Amino acid sequence: MPKTIRTAEQIHNELQNHMAKLAADVPGASRVRIPLPERHPPDASGRNWNVVPLNDLGADYAHHVQKVIEDMRTEFVLPD
């Protein structure tokens, strides 16, 4: 499946939108600070960026946040 090319800012905005929606269902998710995605060489799945949340993720919502990030890494790539 072809990936959609987005800038770091566009991916960041999309992640923030997903976090806002997630926060409605998962208490604590709204406290997660998401930095701009950082580019890296493509992995075996073609993902070329990652994000590490800046604050401590509580066990109650960490897997929800990581799932959103992983889904977006699969959907979007940063331009070369």
mmCIF file of the N, C-alpha and C atoms, coordinates in Angstrom:
data_MODEL
# 
_entry.id   MODEL 
# 
loop_
_atom_site.group_PDB 
_atom_site.id 
_atom_site.type_symbol 
_atom_site.label_atom_id 
_atom_site.label_alt_id 
_atom_site.label_comp_id 
_atom_site.label_asym_id 
_atom_site.label_entity_id 
_atom_site.label_seq_id 
_atom_site.pdbx_PDB_ins_code 
_atom_site.Cartn_x 
_atom_site.Cartn_y 
_atom_site.Cartn_z 
_atom_site.occupancy 
_atom_site.B_iso_or_equiv 
_atom_site.pdbx_formal_charge 
_atom_site.auth_seq_id 
_atom_site.auth_comp_id 
_atom_site.auth_asym_id 
_atom_site.auth_atom_id 
_atom_site.pdbx_PDB_model_num 
ATOM 1   N N  . MET A 1 1  ? 0.840   -1.176 0.000  1.00 0.00 ? 1  MET A N  1 
ATOM 2   C CA . MET A 1 1  ? 0.000   0.000  0.000  1.00 0.00 ? 1  MET A CA 1 
ATOM 3   C C  . MET A 1 1  ? 0.887   1.242  0.000  1.00 0.00 ? 1  MET A C  1 
ATOM 4   N N  . PRO A 1 2  ? 0.670   2.163  -0.932 1.00 0.00 ? 2  PRO A N  1 
ATOM 5   C CA . PRO A 1 2  ? 1.498   3.364  -0.974 1.00 0.00 ? 2  PRO A CA 1 
ATOM 6   C C  . PRO A 1 2  ? 1.245   4.245  0.250  1.00 0.00 ? 2  PRO A C  1 
ATOM 7   N N  . LYS A 1 3  ? 2.309   4.857  0.697  1.00 0.00 ? 3  LYS A N  1 
ATOM 8   C CA . LYS A 1 3  ? 2.205   5.735  1.862  1.00 0.00 ? 3  LYS A CA 1 
ATOM 9   C C  . LYS A 1 3  ? 1.997   7.175  1.398  1.00 0.00 ? 3  LYS A C  1 
ATOM 10  N N  . THR A 1 4  ? 1.385   7.953  2.241  1.00 0.00 ? 4  THR A N  1 
ATOM 11  C CA . THR A 1 4  ? 1.125   9.352  1.947  1.00 0.00 ? 4  THR A CA 1 
ATOM 12  C C  . THR A 1 4  ? 2.295   10.185 2.465  1.00 0.00 ? 4  THR A C  1 
ATOM 13  N N  . ILE A 1 5  ? 2.812   11.070 1.626  1.00 0.00 ? 5  ILE A N  1 
ATOM 14  C CA . ILE A 1 5  ? 3.922   11.936 2.026  1.00 0.00 ? 5  ILE A CA 1 
ATOM 15  C C  . ILE A 1 5  ? 3.355   13.158 2.736  1.00 0.00 ? 5  ILE A C  1 
ATOM 16  N N  . ARG A 1 6  ? 3.904   13.421 3.906  1.00 0.00 ? 6  ARG A N  1 
ATOM 17  C CA . ARG A 1 6  ? 3.504   14.581 4.703  1.00 0.00 ? 6  ARG A CA 1 
ATOM 18  C C  . ARG A 1 6  ? 4.760   15.204 5.317  1.00 0.00 ? 6  ARG A C  1 
ATOM 19  N N  . THR A 1 7  ? 4.717   16.514 5.564  1.00 0.00 ? 7  THR A N  1 
ATOM 20  C CA . THR A 1 7  ? 5.813   17.177 6.269  1.00 0.00 ? 7  THR A CA 1 
ATOM 21  C C  . THR A 1 7  ? 5.738   16.804 7.751  1.00 0.00 ? 7  THR A C  1 
ATOM 22  N N  . ALA A 1 8  ? 6.820   17.077 8.463  1.00 0.00 ? 8  ALA A N  1 
ATOM 23  C CA . ALA A 1 8  ? 6.842   16.802 9.903  1.00 0.00 ? 8  ALA A CA 1 
ATOM 24  C C  . ALA A 1 8  ? 5.720   17.569 10.612 1.00 0.00 ? 8  ALA A C  1 
ATOM 25  N N  . GLU A 1 9  ? 5.490   18.795 10.190 1.00 0.00 ? 9  GLU A N  1 
ATOM 26  C CA . GLU A 1 9  ? 4.440   19.609 10.811 1.00 0.00 ? 9  GLU A CA 1 
ATOM 27  C C  . GLU A 1 9  ? 3.053   19.029 10.539 1.00 0.00 ? 9  GLU A C  1 
ATOM 28  N N  . GLN A 1 10 ? 2.833   18.543 9.326  1.00 0.00 ? 10 GLN A N  1 
ATOM 29  C CA . GLN A 1 10 ? 1.531   17.946 9.000  1.00 0.00 ? 10 GLN A CA 1 
ATOM 30  C C  . GLN A 1 10 ? 1.300   16.666 9.798  1.00 0.00 ? 10 GLN A C  1 
ATOM 31  N N  . ILE A 1 11 ? 2.331   15.843 9.918  1.00 0.00 ? 11 ILE A N  1 
ATOM 32  C CA . ILE A 1 11 ? 2.202   14.616 10.711 1.00 0.00 ? 11 ILE A CA 1 
ATOM 33  C C  . ILE A 1 11 ? 1.955   14.979 12.174 1.00 0.00 ? 11 ILE A C  1 
ATOM 34  N N  . HIS A 1 12 ? 2.686   15.966 12.672 1.00 0.00 ? 12 HIS A N  1 
ATOM 35  C CA . HIS A 1 12 ? 2.512   16.398 14.062 1.00 0.00 ? 12 HIS A CA 1 
ATOM 36  C C  . HIS A 1 12 ? 1.074   16.868 14.312 1.00 0.00 ? 12 HIS A C  1 
ATOM 37  N N  . ASN A 1 13 ? 0.540   17.675 13.404 1.00 0.00 ? 13 ASN A N  1 
ATOM 38  C CA . ASN A 1 13 ? -0.837  18.159 13.552 1.00 0.00 ? 13 ASN A CA 1 
ATOM 39  C C  . ASN A 1 13 ? -1.827  16.995 13.546 1.00 0.00 ? 13 ASN A C  1 
ATOM 40  N N  . GLU A 1 14 ? -1.602  16.040 12.663 1.00 0.00 ? 14 GLU A N  1 
ATOM 41  C CA . GLU A 1 14 ? -2.477  14.871 12.592 1.00 0.00 ? 14 GLU A CA 1 
ATOM 42  C C  . GLU A 1 14 ? -2.396  14.058 13.892 1.00 0.00 ? 14 GLU A C  1 
ATOM 43  N N  . LEU A 1 15 ? -1.187  13.891 14.409 1.00 0.00 ? 15 LEU A N  1 
ATOM 44  C CA . LEU A 1 15 ? -1.023  13.188 15.688 1.00 0.00 ? 15 LEU A CA 1 
ATOM 45  C C  . LEU A 1 15 ? -1.747  13.922 16.810 1.00 0.00 ? 15 LEU A C  1 
ATOM 46  N N  . GLN A 1 16 ? -1.625  15.242 16.836 1.00 0.00 ? 16 GLN A N  1 
ATOM 47  C CA . GLN A 1 16 ? -2.313  16.027 17.863 1.00 0.00 ? 16 GLN A CA 1 
ATOM 48  C C  . GLN A 1 16 ? -3.831  15.852 17.761 1.00 0.00 ? 16 GLN A C  1 
ATOM 49  N N  . ASN A 1 17 ? -4.362  15.826 16.538 1.00 0.00 ? 17 ASN A N  1 
ATOM 50  C CA . ASN A 1 17 ? -5.801  15.606 16.351 1.00 0.00 ? 17 ASN A CA 1 
ATOM 51  C C  . ASN A 1 17 ? -6.215  14.231 16.867 1.00 0.00 ? 17 ASN A C  1 
ATOM 52  N N  . HIS A 1 18 ? -5.413  13.217 16.569 1.00 0.00 ? 18 HIS A N  1 
ATOM 53  C CA . HIS A 1 18 ? -5.718  11.869 17.062 1.00 0.00 ? 18 HIS A CA 1 
ATOM 54  C C  . HIS A 1 18 ? -5.651  11.812 18.583 1.00 0.00 ? 18 HIS A C  1 
ATOM 55  N N  . MET A 1 19 ? -4.682  12.511 19.171 1.00 0.00 ? 19 MET A N  1 
ATOM 56  C CA . MET A 1 19 ? -4.558  12.525 20.637 1.00 0.00 ? 19 MET A CA 1 
ATOM 57  C C  . MET A 1 19 ? -5.780  13.197 21.270 1.00 0.00 ? 19 MET A C  1 
ATOM 58  N N  . ALA A 1 20 ? -6.276  14.258 20.641 1.00 0.00 ? 20 ALA A N  1 
ATOM 59  C CA . ALA A 1 20 ? -7.463  14.942 21.168 1.00 0.00 ? 20 ALA A CA 1 
ATOM 60  C C  . ALA A 1 20 ? -8.669  14.012 21.144 1.00 0.00 ? 20 ALA A C  1 
ATOM 61  N N  . LYS A 1 21 ? -8.827  13.252 20.069 1.00 0.00 ? 21 LYS A N  1 
ATOM 62  C CA . LYS A 1 21 ? -9.936  12.298 19.988 1.00 0.00 ? 21 LYS A CA 1 
ATOM 63  C C  . LYS A 1 21 ? -9.755  11.182 21.002 1.00 0.00 ? 21 LYS A C  1 
ATOM 64  N N  . LEU A 1 22 ? -8.526  10.707 21.143 1.00 0.00 ? 22 LEU A N  1 
ATOM 65  C CA . LEU A 1 22 ? -8.229  9.641  22.098 1.00 0.00 ? 22 LEU A CA 1 
ATOM 66  C C  . LEU A 1 22 ? -8.505  10.086 23.527 1.00 0.00 ? 22 LEU A C  1 
ATOM 67  N N  . ALA A 1 23 ? -8.201  11.337 23.832 1.00 0.00 ? 23 ALA A N  1 
ATOM 68  C CA . ALA A 1 23 ? -8.380  11.865 25.186 1.00 0.00 ? 23 ALA A CA 1 
ATOM 69  C C  . ALA A 1 23 ? -9.840  11.821 25.627 1.00 0.00 ? 23 ALA A C  1 
ATOM 70  N N  . ALA A 1 24 ? -10.760 11.868 24.673 1.00 0.00 ? 24 ALA A N  1 
ATOM 71  C CA . ALA A 1 24 ? -12.177 11.798 25.019 1.00 0.00 ? 24 ALA A CA 1 
ATOM 72  C C  . ALA A 1 24 ? -12.535 10.429 25.606 1.00 0.00 ? 24 ALA A C  1 
ATOM 73  N N  . ASP A 1 25 ? -11.804 9.383  25.195 1.00 0.00 ? 25 ASP A N  1 
ATOM 74  C CA . ASP A 1 25 ? -12.103 8.031  25.646 1.00 0.00 ? 25 ASP A CA 1 
ATOM 75  C C  . ASP A 1 25 ? -11.092 7.462  26.639 1.00 0.00 ? 25 ASP A C  1 
ATOM 76  N N  . VAL A 1 26 ? -9.873  8.008  26.635 1.00 0.00 ? 26 VAL A N  1 
ATOM 77  C CA . VAL A 1 26 ? -8.802  7.452  27.464 1.00 0.00 ? 26 VAL A CA 1 
ATOM 78  C C  . VAL A 1 26 ? -8.264  8.545  28.383 1.00 0.00 ? 26 VAL A C  1 
ATOM 79  N N  . PRO A 1 27 ? -8.664  8.503  29.650 1.00 0.00 ? 27 PRO A N  1 
ATOM 80  C CA . PRO A 1 27 ? -8.185  9.520  30.591 1.00 0.00 ? 27 PRO A CA 1 
ATOM 81  C C  . PRO A 1 27 ? -6.657  9.547  30.640 1.00 0.00 ? 27 PRO A C  1 
ATOM 82  N N  . GLY A 1 28 ? -6.106  10.742 30.659 1.00 0.00 ? 28 GLY A N  1 
ATOM 83  C CA . GLY A 1 28 ? -4.660  10.910 30.735 1.00 0.00 ? 28 GLY A CA 1 
ATOM 84  C C  . GLY A 1 28 ? -3.997  11.120 29.397 1.00 0.00 ? 28 GLY A C  1 
ATOM 85  N N  . ALA A 1 29 ? -4.613  10.697 28.323 1.00 0.00 ? 29 ALA A N  1 
ATOM 86  C CA . ALA A 1 29 ? -3.989  10.836 27.005 1.00 0.00 ? 29 ALA A CA 1 
ATOM 87  C C  . ALA A 1 29 ? -3.797  12.295 26.622 1.00 0.00 ? 29 ALA A C  1 
ATOM 88  N N  . SER A 1 30 ? -4.624  13.173 27.151 1.00 0.00 ? 30 SER A N  1 
ATOM 89  C CA . SER A 1 30 ? -4.500  14.589 26.808 1.00 0.00 ? 30 SER A CA 1 
ATOM 90  C C  . SER A 1 30 ? -3.235  15.209 27.399 1.00 0.00 ? 30 SER A C  1 
ATOM 91  N N  . ARG A 1 31 ? -2.612  14.543 28.375 1.00 0.00 ? 31 ARG A N  1 
ATOM 92  C CA . ARG A 1 31 ? -1.387  15.073 28.989 1.00 0.00 ? 31 ARG A CA 1 
ATOM 93  C C  . ARG A 1 31 ? -0.134  14.713 28.194 1.00 0.00 ? 31 ARG A C  1 
ATOM 94  N N  . VAL A 1 32 ? -0.272  13.901 27.174 1.00 0.00 ? 32 VAL A N  1 
ATOM 95  C CA . VAL A 1 32 ? 0.885   13.467 26.399 1.00 0.00 ? 32 VAL A CA 1 
ATOM 96  C C  . VAL A 1 32 ? 1.330   14.583 25.465 1.00 0.00 ? 32 VAL A C  1 
ATOM 97  N N  . ARG A 1 33 ? 2.600   14.961 25.555 1.00 0.00 ? 33 ARG A N  1 
ATOM 98  C CA . ARG A 1 33 ? 3.171   15.960 24.646 1.00 0.00 ? 33 ARG A CA 1 
ATOM 99  C C  . ARG A 1 33 ? 3.847   15.225 23.505 1.00 0.00 ? 33 ARG A C  1 
ATOM 100 N N  . ILE A 1 34 ? 3.488   15.579 22.291 1.00 0.00 ? 34 ILE A N  1 
ATOM 101 C CA . ILE A 1 34 ? 4.020   14.938 21.100 1.00 0.00 ? 34 ILE A CA 1 
ATOM 102 C C  . ILE A 1 34 ? 4.962   15.917 20.392 1.00 0.00 ? 34 ILE A C  1 
ATOM 103 N N  . PRO A 1 35 ? 6.256   15.572 20.257 1.00 0.00 ? 35 PRO A N  1 
ATOM 104 C CA . PRO A 1 35 ? 7.174   16.440 19.520 1.00 0.00 ? 35 PRO A CA 1 
ATOM 105 C C  . PRO A 1 35 ? 7.026   16.234 18.013 1.00 0.00 ? 35 PRO A C  1 
ATOM 106 N N  . LEU A 1 36 ? 7.759   17.007 17.235 1.00 0.00 ? 36 LEU A N  1 
ATOM 107 C CA . LEU A 1 36 ? 7.772   16.801 15.789 1.00 0.00 ? 36 LEU A CA 1 
ATOM 108 C C  . LEU A 1 36 ? 8.401   15.440 15.476 1.00 0.00 ? 36 LEU A C  1 
ATOM 109 N N  . PRO A 1 37 ? 7.905   14.775 14.449 1.00 0.00 ? 37 PRO A N  1 
ATOM 110 C CA . PRO A 1 37 ? 8.510   13.504 14.046 1.00 0.00 ? 37 PRO A CA 1 
ATOM 111 C C  . PRO A 1 37 ? 9.965   13.704 13.627 1.00 0.00 ? 37 PRO A C  1 
ATOM 112 N N  . GLU A 1 38 ? 10.790  12.705 13.925 1.00 0.00 ? 38 GLU A N  1 
ATOM 113 C CA . GLU A 1 38 ? 12.188  12.733 13.522 1.00 0.00 ? 38 GLU A CA 1 
ATOM 114 C C  . GLU A 1 38 ? 12.419  11.691 12.450 1.00 0.00 ? 38 GLU A C  1 
ATOM 115 N N  . ARG A 1 39 ? 13.047  12.137 11.366 1.00 0.00 ? 39 ARG A N  1 
ATOM 116 C CA . ARG A 1 39 ? 13.309  11.263 10.228 1.00 0.00 ? 39 ARG A CA 1 
ATOM 117 C C  . ARG A 1 39 ? 14.435  10.292 10.553 1.00 0.00 ? 39 ARG A C  1 
ATOM 118 N N  . HIS A 1 40 ? 14.336  9.081  10.008 1.00 0.00 ? 40 HIS A N  1 
ATOM 119 C CA . HIS A 1 40 ? 15.396  8.086  10.075 1.00 0.00 ? 40 HIS A CA 1 
ATOM 120 C C  . HIS A 1 40 ? 15.358  7.287  8.780  1.00 0.00 ? 40 HIS A C  1 
ATOM 121 N N  . PRO A 1 41 ? 16.400  6.510  8.485  1.00 0.00 ? 41 PRO A N  1 
ATOM 122 C CA . PRO A 1 41 ? 16.369  5.704  7.262  1.00 0.00 ? 41 PRO A CA 1 
ATOM 123 C C  . PRO A 1 41 ? 15.164  4.756  7.290  1.00 0.00 ? 41 PRO A C  1 
ATOM 124 N N  . PRO A 1 42 ? 14.560  4.503  6.139  1.00 0.00 ? 42 PRO A N  1 
ATOM 125 C CA . PRO A 1 42 ? 13.387  3.620  6.110  1.00 0.00 ? 42 PRO A CA 1 
ATOM 126 C C  . PRO A 1 42 ? 13.703  2.244  6.698  1.00 0.00 ? 42 PRO A C  1 
ATOM 127 N N  . ASP A 1 43 ? 12.762  1.723  7.486  1.00 0.00 ? 43 ASP A N  1 
ATOM 128 C CA . ASP A 1 43 ? 12.910  0.376  8.022  1.00 0.00 ? 43 ASP A CA 1 
ATOM 129 C C  . ASP A 1 43 ? 12.337  -0.626 7.022  1.00 0.00 ? 43 ASP A C  1 
ATOM 130 N N  . ALA A 1 44 ? 12.251  -1.879 7.404  1.00 0.00 ? 44 ALA A N  1 
ATOM 131 C CA . ALA A 1 44 ? 11.772  -2.934 6.506  1.00 0.00 ? 44 ALA A CA 1 
ATOM 132 C C  . ALA A 1 44 ? 10.345  -2.687 6.032  1.00 0.00 ? 44 ALA A C  1 
ATOM 133 N N  . SER A 1 45 ? 9.568   -1.950 6.801  1.00 0.00 ? 45 SER A N  1 
ATOM 134 C CA . SER A 1 45 ? 8.185   -1.653 6.430  1.00 0.00 ? 45 SER A CA 1 
ATOM 135 C C  . SER A 1 45 ? 8.054   -0.324 5.690  1.00 0.00 ? 45 SER A C  1 
ATOM 136 N N  . GLY A 1 46 ? 9.172   0.364  5.464  1.00 0.00 ? 46 GLY A N  1 
ATOM 137 C CA . GLY A 1 46 ? 9.136   1.639  4.754  1.00 0.00 ? 46 GLY A CA 1 
ATOM 138 C C  . GLY A 1 46 ? 8.863   2.838  5.642  1.00 0.00 ? 46 GLY A C  1 
ATOM 139 N N  . ARG A 1 47 ? 8.774   2.624  6.944  1.00 0.00 ? 47 ARG A N  1 
ATOM 140 C CA . ARG A 1 47 ? 8.530   3.745  7.862  1.00 0.00 ? 47 ARG A CA 1 
ATOM 141 C C  . ARG A 1 47 ? 9.831   4.519  8.023  1.00 0.00 ? 47 ARG A C  1 
ATOM 142 N N  . ASN A 1 48 ? 9.767   5.843  7.871  1.00 0.00 ? 48 ASN A N  1 
ATOM 143 C CA . ASN A 1 48 ? 10.996  6.638  7.914  1.00 0.00 ? 48 ASN A CA 1 
ATOM 144 C C  . ASN A 1 48 ? 10.988  7.748  8.963  1.00 0.00 ? 48 ASN A C  1 
ATOM 145 N N  . TRP A 1 49 ? 10.144  7.625  9.952  1.00 0.00 ? 49 TRP A N  1 
ATOM 146 C CA . TRP A 1 49 ? 10.116  8.608  11.029 1.00 0.00 ? 49 TRP A CA 1 
ATOM 147 C C  . TRP A 1 49 ? 9.612   7.937  12.303 1.00 0.00 ? 49 TRP A C  1 
ATOM 148 N N  . ASN A 1 50 ? 9.855   8.629  13.417 1.00 0.00 ? 50 ASN A N  1 
ATOM 149 C CA . ASN A 1 50 ? 9.327   8.158  14.692 1.00 0.00 ? 50 ASN A CA 1 
ATOM 150 C C  . ASN A 1 50 ? 9.127   9.358  15.602 1.00 0.00 ? 50 ASN A C  1 
ATOM 151 N N  . VAL A 1 51 ? 8.356   9.144  16.634 1.00 0.00 ? 51 VAL A N  1 
ATOM 152 C CA . VAL A 1 51 ? 8.075   10.151 17.647 1.00 0.00 ? 51 VAL A CA 1 
ATOM 153 C C  . VAL A 1 51 ? 8.186   9.462  18.998 1.00 0.00 ? 51 VAL A C  1 
ATOM 154 N N  . VAL A 1 52 ? 8.859   10.134 19.923 1.00 0.00 ? 52 VAL A N  1 
ATOM 155 C CA . VAL A 1 52 ? 8.916   9.633  21.288 1.00 0.00 ? 52 VAL A CA 1 
ATOM 156 C C  . VAL A 1 52 ? 8.198   10.665 22.153 1.00 0.00 ? 52 VAL A C  1 
ATOM 157 N N  . PRO A 1 53 ? 7.056   10.290 22.742 1.00 0.00 ? 53 PRO A N  1 
ATOM 158 C CA . PRO A 1 53 ? 6.344   11.240 23.605 1.00 0.00 ? 53 PRO A CA 1 
ATOM 159 C C  . PRO A 1 53 ? 7.281   11.799 24.674 1.00 0.00 ? 53 PRO A C  1 
ATOM 160 N N  . LEU A 1 54 ? 7.112   13.082 25.003 1.00 0.00 ? 54 LEU A N  1 
ATOM 161 C CA . LEU A 1 54 ? 8.057   13.776 25.867 1.00 0.00 ? 54 LEU A CA 1 
ATOM 162 C C  . LEU A 1 54 ? 7.820   13.598 27.355 1.00 0.00 ? 54 LEU A C  1 
ATOM 163 N N  . ASN A 1 55 ? 6.671   13.145 27.757 1.00 0.00 ? 55 ASN A N  1 
ATOM 164 C CA . ASN A 1 55 ? 6.429   12.993 29.179 1.00 0.00 ? 55 ASN A CA 1 
ATOM 165 C C  . ASN A 1 55 ? 6.171   11.528 29.506 1.00 0.00 ? 55 ASN A C  1 
ATOM 166 N N  . ASP A 1 56 ? 6.196   11.225 30.787 1.00 0.00 ? 56 ASP A N  1 
ATOM 167 C CA . ASP A 1 56 ? 6.028   9.854  31.235 1.00 0.00 ? 56 ASP A CA 1 
ATOM 168 C C  . ASP A 1 56 ? 4.629   9.358  30.887 1.00 0.00 ? 56 ASP A C  1 
ATOM 169 N N  . LEU A 1 57 ? 4.580   8.226  30.221 1.00 0.00 ? 57 LEU A N  1 
ATOM 170 C CA . LEU A 1 57 ? 3.289   7.647  29.856 1.00 0.00 ? 57 LEU A CA 1 
ATOM 171 C C  . LEU A 1 57 ? 2.835   6.693  30.951 1.00 0.00 ? 57 LEU A C  1 
ATOM 172 N N  . GLY A 1 58 ? 1.667   6.947  31.485 1.00 0.00 ? 58 GLY A N  1 
ATOM 173 C CA . GLY A 1 58 ? 1.107   6.041  32.474 1.00 0.00 ? 58 GLY A CA 1 
ATOM 174 C C  . GLY A 1 58 ? 0.677   4.739  31.817 1.00 0.00 ? 58 GLY A C  1 
ATOM 175 N N  . ALA A 1 59 ? 0.678   3.692  32.579 1.00 0.00 ? 59 ALA A N  1 
ATOM 176 C CA . ALA A 1 59 ? 0.342   2.364  32.053 1.00 0.00 ? 59 ALA A CA 1 
ATOM 177 C C  . ALA A 1 59 ? -1.083  2.317  31.513 1.00 0.00 ? 59 ALA A C  1 
ATOM 178 N N  . ASP A 1 60 ? -1.963  3.156  32.008 1.00 0.00 ? 60 ASP A N  1 
ATOM 179 C CA . ASP A 1 60 ? -3.359  3.112  31.598 1.00 0.00 ? 60 ASP A CA 1 
ATOM 180 C C  . ASP A 1 60 ? -3.579  3.532  30.143 1.00 0.00 ? 60 ASP A C  1 
ATOM 181 N N  . TYR A 1 61 ? -2.726  4.373  29.618 1.00 0.00 ? 61 TYR A N  1 
ATOM 182 C CA . TYR A 1 61 ? -2.970  4.863  28.266 1.00 0.00 ? 61 TYR A CA 1 
ATOM 183 C C  . TYR A 1 61 ? -1.762  4.772  27.342 1.00 0.00 ? 61 TYR A C  1 
ATOM 184 N N  . ALA A 1 62 ? -0.618  4.311  27.809 1.00 0.00 ? 62 ALA A N  1 
ATOM 185 C CA . ALA A 1 62 ? 0.598   4.262  26.991 1.00 0.00 ? 62 ALA A CA 1 
ATOM 186 C C  . ALA A 1 62 ? 0.387   3.435  25.732 1.00 0.00 ? 62 ALA A C  1 
ATOM 187 N N  . HIS A 1 63 ? -0.266  2.289  25.851 1.00 0.00 ? 63 HIS A N  1 
ATOM 188 C CA . HIS A 1 63 ? -0.451  1.444  24.662 1.00 0.00 ? 63 HIS A CA 1 
ATOM 189 C C  . HIS A 1 63 ? -1.393  2.094  23.654 1.00 0.00 ? 63 HIS A C  1 
ATOM 190 N N  . HIS A 1 64 ? -2.347  2.883  24.114 1.00 0.00 ? 64 HIS A N  1 
ATOM 191 C CA . HIS A 1 64 ? -3.250  3.591  23.196 1.00 0.00 ? 64 HIS A CA 1 
ATOM 192 C C  . HIS A 1 64 ? -2.471  4.637  22.384 1.00 0.00 ? 64 HIS A C  1 
ATOM 193 N N  . VAL A 1 65 ? -1.625  5.383  23.069 1.00 0.00 ? 65 VAL A N  1 
ATOM 194 C CA . VAL A 1 65 ? -0.831  6.423  22.412 1.00 0.00 ? 65 VAL A CA 1 
ATOM 195 C C  . VAL A 1 65 ? 0.137   5.780  21.423 1.00 0.00 ? 65 VAL A C  1 
ATOM 196 N N  . GLN A 1 66 ? 0.819   4.719  21.838 1.00 0.00 ? 66 GLN A N  1 
ATOM 197 C CA . GLN A 1 66 ? 1.773   4.055  20.954 1.00 0.00 ? 66 GLN A CA 1 
ATOM 198 C C  . GLN A 1 66 ? 1.081   3.480  19.728 1.00 0.00 ? 66 GLN A C  1 
ATOM 199 N N  . LYS A 1 67 ? -0.139  2.986  19.885 1.00 0.00 ? 67 LYS A N  1 
ATOM 200 C CA . LYS A 1 67 ? -0.892  2.437  18.745 1.00 0.00 ? 67 LYS A CA 1 
ATOM 201 C C  . LYS A 1 67 ? -1.176  3.535  17.721 1.00 0.00 ? 67 LYS A C  1 
ATOM 202 N N  . VAL A 1 68 ? -1.576  4.707  18.185 1.00 0.00 ? 68 VAL A N  1 
ATOM 203 C CA . VAL A 1 68 ? -1.840  5.834  17.276 1.00 0.00 ? 68 VAL A CA 1 
ATOM 204 C C  . VAL A 1 68 ? -0.569  6.181  16.503 1.00 0.00 ? 68 VAL A C  1 
ATOM 205 N N  . ILE A 1 69 ? 0.564   6.258  17.212 1.00 0.00 ? 69 ILE A N  1 
ATOM 206 C CA . ILE A 1 69 ? 1.832   6.595  16.562 1.00 0.00 ? 69 ILE A CA 1 
ATOM 207 C C  . ILE A 1 69 ? 2.202   5.529  15.541 1.00 0.00 ? 69 ILE A C  1 
ATOM 208 N N  . GLU A 1 70 ? 2.106   4.259  15.903 1.00 0.00 ? 70 GLU A N  1 
ATOM 209 C CA . GLU A 1 70 ? 2.468   3.184  14.983 1.00 0.00 ? 70 GLU A CA 1 
ATOM 210 C C  . GLU A 1 70 ? 1.555   3.148  13.757 1.00 0.00 ? 70 GLU A C  1 
ATOM 211 N N  . ASP A 1 71 ? 0.271   3.367  13.958 1.00 0.00 ? 71 ASP A N  1 
ATOM 212 C CA . ASP A 1 71 ? -0.657  3.410  12.818 1.00 0.00 ? 71 ASP A CA 1 
ATOM 213 C C  . ASP A 1 71 ? -0.292  4.546  11.861 1.00 0.00 ? 71 ASP A C  1 
ATOM 214 N N  . MET A 1 72 ? 0.062   5.689  12.414 1.00 0.00 ? 72 MET A N  1 
ATOM 215 C CA . MET A 1 72 ? 0.415   6.830  11.575 1.00 0.00 ? 72 MET A CA 1 
ATOM 216 C C  . MET A 1 72 ? 1.756   6.622  10.888 1.00 0.00 ? 72 MET A C  1 
ATOM 217 N N  . ARG A 1 73 ? 2.692   5.938  11.551 1.00 0.00 ? 73 ARG A N  1 
ATOM 218 C CA . ARG A 1 73 ? 3.985   5.632  10.911 1.00 0.00 ? 73 ARG A CA 1 
ATOM 219 C C  . ARG A 1 73 ? 3.777   4.720  9.704  1.00 0.00 ? 73 ARG A C  1 
ATOM 220 N N  . THR A 1 74 ? 2.765   3.886  9.768  1.00 0.00 ? 74 THR A N  1 
ATOM 221 C CA . THR A 1 74 ? 2.448   2.992  8.659  1.00 0.00 ? 74 THR A CA 1 
ATOM 222 C C  . THR A 1 74 ? 1.782   3.757  7.516  1.00 0.00 ? 74 THR A C  1 
ATOM 223 N N  . GLU A 1 75 ? 1.012   4.766  7.848  1.00 0.00 ? 75 GLU A N  1 
ATOM 224 C CA . GLU A 1 75 ? 0.253   5.513  6.838  1.00 0.00 ? 75 GLU A CA 1 
ATOM 225 C C  . GLU A 1 75 ? 1.048   6.625  6.160  1.00 0.00 ? 75 GLU A C  1 
ATOM 226 N N  . PHE A 1 76 ? 1.886   7.330  6.926  1.00 0.00 ? 76 PHE A N  1 
ATOM 227 C CA . PHE A 1 76 ? 2.567   8.518  6.425  1.00 0.00 ? 76 PHE A CA 1 
ATOM 228 C C  . PHE A 1 76 ? 4.083   8.355  6.416  1.00 0.00 ? 76 PHE A C  1 
ATOM 229 N N  . VAL A 1 77 ? 4.737   8.997  5.449  1.00 0.00 ? 77 VAL A N  1 
ATOM 230 C CA . VAL A 1 77 ? 6.195   9.072  5.407  1.00 0.00 ? 77 VAL A CA 1 
ATOM 231 C C  . VAL A 1 77 ? 6.605   10.533 5.262  1.00 0.00 ? 77 VAL A C  1 
ATOM 232 N N  . LEU A 1 78 ? 7.802   10.824 5.738  1.00 0.00 ? 78 LEU A N  1 
ATOM 233 C CA . LEU A 1 78 ? 8.369   12.153 5.537  1.00 0.00 ? 78 LEU A CA 1 
ATOM 234 C C  . LEU A 1 78 ? 9.031   12.198 4.162  1.00 0.00 ? 78 LEU A C  1 
ATOM 235 N N  . PRO A 1 79 ? 9.022   13.373 3.507  1.00 0.00 ? 79 PRO A N  1 
ATOM 236 C CA . PRO A 1 79 ? 9.682   13.469 2.195  1.00 0.00 ? 79 PRO A CA 1 
ATOM 237 C C  . PRO A 1 79 ? 11.197  13.316 2.334  1.00 0.00 ? 79 PRO A C  1 
ATOM 238 N N  . ASP A 1 80 ? 11.828  12.931 1.218  1.00 0.00 ? 80 ASP A N  1 
ATOM 239 C CA . ASP A 1 80 ? 13.297  12.801 1.215  1.00 0.00 ? 80 ASP A CA 1 
ATOM 240 C C  . ASP A 1 80 ? 13.980  14.121 1.340  1.00 0.00 ? 80 ASP A C  1 
# 
